[in-house]
Amino acid sequence: MRETIEFRVEEAEASRLFRDDEGVVLPSGTVRKLTLPTDDERIPRVRELDRALRQQGKLFFSGWRILRHYTPKELKSAELLELRLDAVFEPSGEECGTHYDESTSCALCGAGASQVTDLHLDTRRIPQRAGLARTLSHEWVISARLADLWRTHGITGADFRPILRAGPRAEPVKEWHQLVVTARPVDILPTTRTGNDPFDLDEDNAQRCPKGHVVGLNVLSELSLRRGDHDGSDLTCTRQHVGMRSGVLRPHPLLLMSPKLHALLEDQKVKRLDIQVAHLA
């Protein structure tokens, strides 16, 4: 496995550390995208510059993402894989008329609200070439074509529920379903590293639920999971959540899949997925 970090560096500050020909300036002209190996000797300097600039009310980087690059052999030999959906759209279901029962959520972290109606969405906003996508609130959707293939291939642990078109008529749509995990959830083990960003491990536990519902704002390492929790389903999710409750954002579980499901997605050339190895222990 090869690991890199993608930074979104403020263009006005980039010359403090990077050459003009490094990275790509995004269309806004104010941000440069740079990808560095995690062992790059400049990464500690990224941290130092960001801390210094924050004290002045500025930023060195405004976004980041840890990327892991696996060989086909590494992916094929994994017992379980984390499935991250990079096709993201808005508005969320809550903004389109989906109702949630907040009485079931944790008063401390906001995790656990129950969806009590069918999912309402503006389906025109779903990336049309993506077989799998999610809202900002991590409501997962799957194309009807891909759902039919999952049924044909006996993919377990998933249910496909109706989506209603946003608006007063709330008509059901045929092209998309809500993807719901029915398998038993799997515990995230404490060896999984979480934090606010690659340099901030949230040592004060400000973004962790004292009741254990939310393990942190972001997962920074590969997932380590309790082996005994996995019931063998092709699709499952974590019992614990990540993220935070803010506006339409909600803490959410992480999706996991079997090598069988991964092979099917590969065969169907489903795009905009970030696949990472998860470890059962």
Steps between C-alpha positions, in 0.01 A plus 500: 500500500619848412362788708480867400338815635321744273505856632301800382757773561416870494663631181606821674709295744613208282836656409608474864563128440431399141637586157275678253489189280387266780136402523201633309335838554124443512262708284428745782866609481522518878577137586769258383455121518817318600550130567793388713617155615445467874875461546576827317743699715293818447187371672614608852560844348140505371388456859730773631393752235133431554528544877693824462255644247197402706634716781480789253146411397618343174535146361774313321269219390121504494437135418671163503443138413700186574519274195603135505606324182485120497620234262234267354650221712459702821136572423423142398653355817317732741227344713300822508523835323379845594276648229508879476269674254662797327189593301341754735200722438258735673244593621471235767192292567410712801495811281271321251236384747645185659403478868725380782409415858753697702378346826706190420823699458770551761462833681879534515613420144180496291555150364216252464201696370256260330374561147122468529389570142614391157796695372398814311760639259543730205613213279607741225800580721625142529814451287342311213806293405557377853349168598551588866484846657422676827361826628699730729306333783625156390170374369613231257337445159547228238383489140217261422721326243775433753250392766359241258852365443556473875183294529600279207842432654359432846665795677402478867462765769327761281144618451375733227225734609289753308608855431230764459551802278522823699193720465131505590412189295787289641486243220720191522793489258597191302864578429631506857458327835616583848775257603443373856730264689317209666803304626616505860734798555867453581691667784791732423795400718699761700809433286328698222644851503254792485533877526412838358774500235833321440671726756222527760408175675238673718680418823231687696231269352292800397362313197456161669179394668553402865237230448701353212259579218747722307870405493622823346458756227705304245666160469872549438616139465373181343209357699556230761178310574379235742506169315226337707249769400513427128212271401644427155273738309631656180396847616517620858589814695667609820309523828683818593463821302738771383432867430289753683146639524490843340213622282417215263827322582460196721742248653496194277617139494760382251415257220684168468487239225624152420749414223204347314316832490820682411554266205147570377552877522829461314335288231228762454760779493320698770689827533566760769570250777782516753581144610716438806607181674339434838646258754309245710659419837 
